Amino acid sequence: MNPLACDARGLPHSVVACVAYGRDGSRREITLDAISDVLAVNDGSFVWVGLYEPDEALLDKLQEEFGLHDLAVEDAHHAHQRPKLEAYGDSLFLVLHTAQHVEGTVRFGETHVFFGARYLITVRHGASTSYASARARFEREPEAMARGPAAGLYMVLDQIVDNFMPIVDAFSQELNALEQDVFAEDFRKETVRRLYRLKRDLARLRLAVSPLQDLLGQLVRNRTVLIDEESQLYLRDVHDHAVRINDSTDTLREMLTAAMSVNLSLVTIHQGEVVKRLAGWAALLAAPTLIASWYGMNFRHMPELDERYAYPVLIGVTALVCVVLYAWLKRARWL
């Protein structure tokens, strides 16, 4: 990226927001070059920068302004990182997986967070909603602004966790809608395909939620000067939400596994019943076929061949055999 390629705000296009907040509730948008000037004044203010898929030149600029660690900047530039929490001196670096329900499908992304005593930087990759709503919420609460970047970190994490809830609810509703098809006796490829797709998305969702639960647990358990006690309480609430979502995800995965097993079992049982009925009718047809095949042979000395009532007797015997077989198979529930 050309560092001089900026929009009307004087900021690169990958910069969603670059705002300096004061402890007194003041707010002002600044340029990237002004970040170091704001941090140089020890007045309790801090800078919140929001980025979306920045290039290497922009991250290098932020590293220069904030003094970020080389390894953290390298991770932020390359997506597809595992969820983690790293401490670099007096700052923290977080990698979180995000998810969005877009046009009936679940899309996943990442958010990388640089967190220090005087700054908060969010770097989004892939499917991830903007944190403009989190910043707006932060600006509406003076007591949150007084707590500084720790309160901003809480609101970002809270938004990430809350975005998982409608996805889990949508999965639950889809599973309920599939219930009638699951218990159908006839085999439908589309039902199995939808169940498999739902289970695959839930497995990917769990890969995002489960590490998030552990990461939030680390933030809650490990005391740090960067997070005040009040913010710790709020982070504990976010952790509780993450645990609940993780439990819901596990429950849905178990229900999906059971649903697939029940569907295949019902189809197998139904097919077995069909085979039993076919075998029963085949047995009924075998008796007259066997008797008729005997009398269809061109032998001269056949039983009752010259008798007057040979054919009626033969028909009666055949019918009696069929009736006896039918009654026996009916009692055995093969017909």
KAZI-V5867 format. One record per residue. N is the residue number from 1. OMEGA is omega in degrees with one decimal (none if undefined). Layout:
n = <N	N>
omega = <OMEGA	OMEGA>
This chain:
n = <1	2	3	4	5	6	7	8	9	10	11	12	13	14	15	16	17	18	19	20	21	22	23	24	25	26	27	28	29	30	31	32	33	34	35	36	37	38	39	40	41	42	43	44	45	46	47	48	49	50	51	52	53	54	55	56	57	58	59	60	61	62	63	64	65	66	67	68	69	70	71	72	73	74	75	76	77	78	79	80	81	82	83	84	85	86	87	88	89	90	91	92	93	94	95	96	97	98	99	100	101	102	103	104	105	106	107	108	109	110	111	112	113	114	115	116	117	118	119	120	121	122	123	124	125	126	127	128	129	130	131	132	133	134	135	136	137	138	139	140	141	142	143	144	145	146	147	148	149	150	151	152	153	154	155	156	157	158	159	160	161	162	163	164	165	166	167	168	169	170	171	172	173	174	175	176	177	178	179	180	181	182	183	184	185	186	187	188	189	190	191	192	193	194	195	196	197	198	199	200	201	202	203	204	205	206	207	208	209	210	211	212	213	214	215	216	217	218	219	220	221	222	223	224	225	226	227	228	229	230	231	232	233	234	235	236	237	238	239	240	241	242	243	244	245	246	247	248	249	250	251	252	253	254	255	256	257	258	259	260	261	262	263	264	265	266	267	268	269	270	271	272	273	274	275	276	277	278	279	280	281	282	283	284	285	286	287	288	289	290	291	292	293	294	295	296	297	298	299	300	301	302	303	304	305	306	307	308	309	310	311	312	313	314	315	316	317	318	319	320	321	322	323	324	325	326	327	328	329	330	331	332	333	334	335>
omega = <173.3	-177.2	-178.0	-179.4	-175.3	177.9	-176.2	179.1	-174.4	-178.6	174.3	-174.7	179.2	-179.9	178.6	-179.2	174.2	-169.4	173.7	-179.6	175.3	178.8	-179.6	179.4	178.9	-178.7	175.7	177.5	-177.4	174.7	-179.8	-179.3	-177.5	-177.1	-178.9	177.8	178.4	-178.0	-179.4	-179.4	-176.9	-178.6	178.8	179.0	175.7	-175.6	176.1	179.9	176.3	-177.6	173.9	179.7	179.5	176.4	-173.7	-178.5	-179.5	178.5	175.7	178.1	178.9	176.3	178.2	-176.7	-174.5	-176.4	-177.3	-179.0	-177.3	-177.2	178.9	179.1	178.1	178.2	-178.7	-179.7	-178.7	177.8	-178.8	173.2	174.6	177.0	-177.2	175.5	-178.7	175.6	176.3	-179.3	-179.7	179.5	178.1	175.3	-176.9	172.2	-176.7	174.8	-179.5	-179.8	176.7	174.1	-175.5	175.7	175.6	178.8	179.1	178.2	-173.2	178.7	-179.4	171.0	175.8	-174.7	169.1	-173.8	178.3	-177.6	-175.6	-177.6	173.9	-178.6	176.8	-179.8	-177.7	174.6	175.1	-176.3	179.8	179.2	178.8	178.0	176.3	179.2	177.4	177.8	178.3	177.0	179.1	-177.5	179.0	-175.5	-178.6	-179.8	176.6	178.8	179.2	179.6	174.0	-173.8	178.2	177.7	176.5	177.4	178.4	-176.1	175.5	179.5	179.1	178.9	179.3	-179.0	-179.4	179.7	177.5	-173.4	179.0	177.7	177.7	178.5	178.9	176.6	-180.0	178.8	179.2	177.8	177.1	178.7	-179.7	-173.4	-179.6	178.6	-179.5	-176.7	174.7	-176.3	-179.9	-176.9	176.8	-179.5	-177.1	178.4	179.1	179.3	179.1	177.2	179.6	179.5	178.9	179.1	177.9	179.3	177.9	177.6	177.6	178.2	179.5	177.2	177.6	-173.4	-175.3	176.0	177.7	176.8	179.3	-179.7	178.0	176.5	176.8	179.1	-178.4	-175.1	-175.4	178.9	177.8	-179.1	-179.0	-176.6	-179.8	-175.8	179.3	178.6	176.6	178.9	-179.9	177.9	176.5	177.5	176.8	178.0	177.6	177.7	179.3	177.8	-179.7	179.1	178.9	177.5	178.2	178.8	178.5	179.5	179.0	178.8	177.3	178.9	178.1	177.3	178.0	-179.5	178.3	179.3	179.7	180.0	-179.6	178.9	179.5	178.5	179.8	178.7	179.4	178.4	176.2	177.7	178.5	179.2	177.9	-180.0	178.4	178.5	178.3	179.4	176.7	177.5	177.6	-179.4	-176.8	-177.6	178.9	178.2	179.7	-178.7	-179.7	180.0	176.4	-176.8	176.2	178.7	-176.3	175.4	-178.0	-176.3	178.4	178.5	174.2	-175.9	-178.4	179.6	-176.8	-176.7	-176.9	-176.8	176.0	178.8	-179.8	178.2	179.4	178.7	179.2	179.4	179.6	177.6	-180.0	179.5	179.2	177.7	-179.9	-179.9	-178.9	179.4	177.1	179.4	179.2	179.0	173.3	178.6	none>
